[in-house]
Amino acid sequence: MASERILEEKKKIVSEITDKIQNSESVILFQYQGLTVRELTDLRNKLREVNRLDLEQLEFHTLVREGFLIIQEREPERVKKVNANQTIDEVFNDAYALITKAIKEKHEN
């Protein structure tokens, strides 16, 4: 059945993402809220080429986002969140500060 096959493909994608997160020393989650689907699509298109995840429906992305947020709540020392509703310079500065701090802490240990 097509729907079962699609569900299994989506589970595989989520599993791949989960494995990458679980095996990472640190993760930065960029939190976009208040953007329309079109604005998010335009942003993604400006940043890079379209990939298989971009072709997924909004419901899929919502579930993945919720999964990231759950992991961030469970592991706040490892998974950091950046408010991406700021200007590009503010987002960059916040992300840079988190990365710099993580590198410094790693070298101190």
N, CA and C of each residue as an Amber inpcrd file, in Angstrom:
protein
   327
   0.8320000  -1.1810000   0.0000000   0.0000000   0.0000000   0.0000000
   0.8770000   1.2440000   0.0000000   0.4600000   2.2150000  -0.7790000
   1.2530000   3.4270000  -0.9430000   1.3970000   4.1980000   0.3630000
   0.3140000   4.3290000   1.1170000   0.3820000   5.1120000   2.3520000
   1.3010000   4.4670000   3.3810000   1.3130000   3.1440000   3.4540000
   2.2120000   2.4510000   4.3810000   3.6680000   2.6410000   3.9610000
   3.9140000   2.5910000   2.6620000   5.2570000   2.7840000   2.1390000
   5.7460000   4.2040000   2.4390000   4.8860000   5.1700000   2.2430000
   5.2390000   6.5670000   2.5200000   5.5150000   6.7490000   4.0080000
   4.6860000   6.1620000   4.8530000   4.8880000   6.2530000   6.3000000
   6.2300000   5.6450000   6.6890000   6.5710000   4.5060000   6.1220000
   7.8530000   3.8680000   6.4240000   9.0220000   4.7380000   5.9570000
   8.8830000   5.3840000   4.8050000   9.9360000   6.2810000   4.3120000
  10.1140000   7.4590000   5.2630000   9.0150000   8.0080000   5.7500000
   9.0820000   9.1370000   6.6760000   9.6920000   8.7170000   8.0090000
   9.3460000   7.5170000   8.4800000   9.9470000   7.0120000   9.7100000
  11.4570000   6.8630000   9.5480000  11.8750000   6.4220000   8.3760000
  13.3060000   6.2670000   8.1040000  14.0110000   7.6230000   8.1440000
  13.3990000   8.6390000   7.5590000  13.9820000   9.9810000   7.5640000
  14.0970000  10.5020000   8.9920000  13.0280000  10.3550000   9.7720000
  13.0430000  10.8130000  11.1650000  14.1080000  10.0580000  11.9480000
  14.2420000   8.7690000  11.6930000  15.2560000   7.9600000  12.3690000
  16.6660000   8.4550000  12.0320000  16.8970000   8.7960000  10.7720000
  18.2050000   9.3180000  10.3620000  18.5130000  10.6380000  11.0740000
  17.5190000  11.5030000  11.1400000  17.7010000  12.7890000  11.8210000
  17.9760000  12.5550000  13.3030000  17.2120000  11.6650000  13.9200000
  17.3870000  11.3530000  15.3330000  18.7820000  10.8150000  15.6030000
  19.2560000   9.9090000  14.7580000  20.6090000   9.3570000  14.9250000
  21.6640000  10.4500000  14.8710000  21.5170000  11.3680000  13.9380000
  22.4830000  12.4570000  13.8160000  22.4860000  13.3240000  15.0700000
  21.3090000  13.6000000  15.6060000  21.2090000  14.4260000  16.8100000
  21.7880000  13.6780000  18.0090000  21.4090000  12.4200000  18.1580000
  21.8550000  11.6360000  19.3080000  23.3700000  11.4760000  19.3260000
  24.0000000  11.4200000  18.1690000  25.4370000  11.1890000  18.0750000
  26.2480000  12.4790000  17.9690000  25.6110000  13.6220000  18.1030000
  26.3090000  14.9050000  18.0230000  26.7040000  15.3800000  19.4110000
  27.8580000  16.0220000  19.5010000  28.2650000  16.5990000  20.7840000
  27.3750000  17.7690000  21.1550000  27.0110000  18.5570000  20.1610000
  26.1220000  19.6860000  20.4160000  25.2760000  19.9480000  19.1770000
  24.1380000  20.5870000  19.4020000  23.1870000  20.8830000  18.3310000
  22.6550000  22.2830000  18.5740000  22.5160000  23.0470000  17.5050000
  21.8760000  24.3580000  17.5990000  20.5760000  24.2760000  16.8150000
  19.4910000  24.5890000  17.4770000  18.1610000  24.5550000  16.8870000
  17.7330000  25.9930000  16.6090000  17.4680000  26.3000000  15.3560000
  17.0100000  27.6370000  14.9880000  15.4930000  27.6450000  15.0020000
  14.9370000  28.4360000  15.8940000  13.5030000  28.4640000  16.1550000
  12.8630000  29.5790000  15.3330000  12.0950000  29.1960000  14.3210000
  11.3330000  30.1470000  13.5130000   9.8870000  30.0520000  13.9380000
   9.3160000  31.1560000  14.3330000   7.8880000  31.1700000  14.6440000
   7.2810000  32.3970000  13.9980000   6.0610000  32.2480000  13.5660000
   5.3630000  33.3710000  12.9810000   5.6060000  33.5470000  11.4960000
   6.4020000  32.6580000  10.8880000   6.6110000  32.7320000   9.4490000
   5.5800000  31.8550000   8.7560000   5.1240000  32.3190000   7.6150000
   4.1890000  31.5080000   6.8440000   4.9580000  30.3910000   6.1430000
   4.2320000  29.4150000   5.6410000   4.8670000  28.3240000   4.8990000
   5.6260000  28.8890000   3.7080000   5.0420000  29.8440000   3.0340000
   5.7050000  30.4480000   1.8670000   6.9950000  31.1560000   2.2790000
   6.9660000  31.8950000   3.3860000   8.1720000  32.5800000   3.8620000
   9.2630000  31.5830000   4.2260000   8.8950000  30.4820000   4.8810000
   9.8810000  29.4500000   5.2130000  10.4530000  28.8100000   3.9540000
   9.5910000  28.5480000   2.9820000  10.0510000  27.9590000   1.7220000
  11.0030000  28.9120000   1.0050000  10.6530000  30.1790000   0.9510000
  11.5280000  31.1730000   0.3150000  12.8740000  31.2480000   1.0280000
  12.8460000  31.2090000   2.3580000  14.0760000  31.2540000   3.1360000
  14.9490000  30.0440000   2.8390000  14.3560000  28.8620000   2.8500000
  15.1120000  27.6400000   2.5440000  15.7170000  27.7090000   1.1480000
  14.9420000  28.1950000   0.1870000  15.4250000  28.2710000  -1.1860000
  16.5880000  29.2430000  -1.3260000  16.6010000  30.2890000  -0.5400000
  17.6980000  31.2560000  -0.5830000  18.9650000  30.6770000   0.0330000
  18.8080000  29.7970000   1.0200000  19.9510000  29.2810000   1.7590000
  20.6460000  28.1170000   1.0660000  19.9090000  27.3220000   0.3240000
  20.5200000  26.1460000  -0.2960000  19.5820000  25.5180000  -1.3120000
  20.0880000  24.4620000  -1.9330000  19.2660000  23.7230000  -2.8790000
  18.1740000  22.9510000  -2.1420000  17.1060000  22.6740000  -2.8250000
  15.9980000  21.9100000  -2.2540000  16.4460000  20.4620000  -2.0850000
  16.1070000  19.8590000  -0.9290000  16.4210000  18.4450000  -0.7140000
  15.1370000  17.6860000  -0.4090000  15.2630000  16.4000000  -0.1290000
  14.0750000  15.5610000   0.0610000  13.2170000  16.0090000   1.2340000
  13.8180000  16.6170000   2.2630000  13.0240000  17.0790000   3.4020000
  12.1670000  18.2810000   3.0360000  12.6660000  19.1120000   2.1290000
  11.8970000  20.2780000   1.7080000  10.6110000  19.8820000   0.9910000
  10.5900000  18.6860000   0.4450000   9.4260000  18.2320000  -0.3050000
   8.3350000  17.6640000   0.5980000   8.6320000  17.5210000   1.8830000
   7.6500000  16.9870000   2.8320000   6.5800000  18.0190000   3.1600000
   5.4390000  17.5300000   3.5880000   4.3210000  18.3980000   3.9600000
   4.6010000  19.0890000   5.2960000   3.8420000  20.1310000   5.5720000
   3.9940000  20.9120000   6.8000000   3.8380000  20.0410000   8.0420000
   2.9180000  19.0890000   8.0260000   2.6930000  18.2160000   9.1840000
   3.9830000  17.4730000   9.5590000   4.7150000  16.9890000   8.5760000
   5.9750000  16.2900000   8.8220000   6.9720000  17.2190000   9.5120000
   7.1230000  18.4280000   8.9820000   8.0670000  19.3920000   9.5600000
   7.6590000  19.7840000  10.9790000   6.3690000  19.8710000  11.2240000
   5.8820000  20.1880000  12.5640000   6.2680000  19.0820000  13.5390000
   6.1030000  17.8370000  13.1350000   6.4720000  16.7170000  14.0060000
   7.9700000  16.6720000  14.2680000   8.7660000  16.9170000  13.2460000
  10.2250000  16.9340000  13.4160000  10.6170000  18.0670000  14.3590000
  10.0240000  19.2470000  14.1780000  10.3070000  20.3920000  15.0440000
   9.9630000  20.0630000  16.4950000   8.8010000  19.4560000  16.7080000
   8.4050000  19.0870000  18.0650000   9.3930000  18.0920000  18.6710000
   9.8940000  17.1720000  17.8450000  10.8990000  16.2240000  18.3150000
  12.1810000  16.9190000  18.7370000  12.6250000  17.8820000  17.9320000
  13.8170000  18.6610000  18.2800000  13.6090000  19.3930000  19.6030000
  12.4450000  19.9880000  19.7770000  12.1780000  20.7380000  21.0040000
  12.1520000  19.8310000  22.2260000  11.6360000  18.6270000  22.0770000
  11.6390000  17.6630000  23.1850000  13.0690000  17.3180000  23.5640000
  13.9090000  17.0500000  22.5560000  15.3120000  16.7310000  22.8270000
  15.9940000  17.9220000  23.4880000  15.6940000  19.1230000  23.0250000
  16.3070000  20.3310000  23.6010000  15.9050000  20.5000000  25.0570000
  14.6620000  20.2070000  25.3840000  14.2050000  20.2970000  26.7770000
  14.8930000  19.2590000  27.6590000  15.1110000  18.0670000  27.1230000
  15.7440000  16.9790000  27.8850000  17.2460000  17.1900000  28.0490000
  17.8610000  17.8220000  27.0640000  19.3170000  17.9760000  27.0590000
  19.7190000  19.4250000  26.7770000  19.3180000  20.3660000  27.6220000
  19.5880000  21.7780000  27.3440000  21.0740000  22.1340000  27.3340000
  21.9060000  21.3130000  27.9750000  23.3410000  21.5930000  27.9630000
  23.9620000  21.2350000  26.6110000  23.3140000  20.3650000  25.8590000
  23.8500000  19.9030000  24.5820000  23.1340000  20.5080000  23.3870000
  21.8450000  20.7270000  23.5160000  21.0430000  21.2480000  22.4140000
  20.6010000  22.6660000  22.7610000  21.0700000  23.6060000  21.9800000
  20.7600000  25.0250000  22.2210000  19.7650000  25.5210000  21.1810000
  18.9890000  26.5070000  21.5830000  17.9700000  27.0730000  20.6970000
  18.2930000  28.5390000  20.4310000  18.2090000  28.9300000  19.1670000
  18.4310000  30.3170000  18.7690000  17.1270000  30.8630000  18.2050000
  16.7310000  32.0380000  18.6640000  15.5430000  32.7010000  18.1350000
  15.8670000  33.2140000  16.7380000  15.2950000  32.5870000  15.7310000
  15.5850000  32.9560000  14.3520000  14.6020000  33.9800000  13.8040000
  13.7750000  34.5440000  14.6680000  12.8680000  35.6130000  14.2470000
  13.5240000  36.9780000  14.3690000  14.8200000  36.9920000  14.5720000
  15.5760000  38.2320000  14.6870000  16.1670000  38.5810000  13.3240000
  16.9170000  39.6630000  13.2990000  17.6270000  39.9950000  12.0680000
  18.6950000  38.9440000  11.8270000  19.1640000  38.8480000  10.6070000
  20.1900000  37.8610000  10.2770000  21.4530000  38.0860000  11.1100000
  21.7990000  39.3410000  11.3810000  22.9780000  39.6310000  12.2010000
  22.7890000  39.1590000  13.6380000  21.5950000  39.3490000  14.1870000
  21.3220000  38.8980000  15.5540000  21.3470000  37.3690000  15.6470000
  20.7740000  36.7000000  14.6450000  20.7850000  35.2360000  14.6220000
  22.2320000  34.7490000  14.5350000  23.0060000  35.3530000  13.6420000
  24.4090000  34.9680000  13.5010000  25.1680000  35.1700000  14.8090000
  24.9950000  36.3340000  15.4240000  25.7090000  36.6300000  16.6740000
  25.3310000  35.6570000  17.7920000  24.0460000  35.3350000  17.9080000
  23.6120000  34.3850000  18.9330000  24.2060000  32.9980000  18.6760000
  24.1480000  32.5490000  17.4190000  24.6940000  31.2300000  17.0740000
  26.2040000  31.2110000  17.2790000  26.8780000  32.2710000  16.8600000
  28.3320000  32.3550000  17.0120000  28.7260000  32.3030000  18.4950000
  27.9730000  33.0070000  19.3300000  28.2580000  33.0070000  20.7720000
  28.0940000  31.6070000  21.3590000  27.0610000  30.8990000  20.9550000
  26.8460000  29.5350000  21.4470000  27.9630000  28.5940000  20.9910000
  28.3440000  28.7160000  19.7350000  29.4100000  27.8620000  19.1950000
  30.7310000  28.1630000  19.8830000  31.0470000  29.4390000  20.0370000
  32.2940000  29.8340000  20.6910000  32.3440000  29.3280000  22.1250000
  31.2380000  29.4560000  22.8400000  31.1740000  28.9870000  24.2230000
  31.3670000  27.4760000  24.2930000  30.7160000  26.7350000  23.3800000
  30.8340000  25.2690000  23.3770000  32.2720000  24.8380000  23.0950000
  32.9210000  25.5090000  22.1630000  34.3160000  25.1750000  21.8450000
  35.2150000  25.4710000  23.0360000  35.0120000  26.6160000  23.6620000
  35.8220000  26.9970000  24.8240000  35.6440000  25.9810000  25.9570000
  34.3990000  25.6130000  26.2450000  34.1140000  24.6510000  27.3070000
  34.7190000  23.2910000  26.9980000  34.7040000  22.8830000  25.7330000
  35.2710000  21.5900000  25.3610000  36.7810000  21.5870000  25.5970000
  37.4470000  22.6910000  25.2740000  38.8940000  22.7620000  25.4450000
  39.2990000  22.8900000  26.9120000  38.4020000  23.3930000  27.7430000
  38.6940000  23.5100000  29.1790000  38.5750000  22.1630000  29.8770000
  37.7970000  21.2700000  29.3120000  37.5860000  19.9530000  29.9430000
  38.5970000  18.9840000  29.5030000
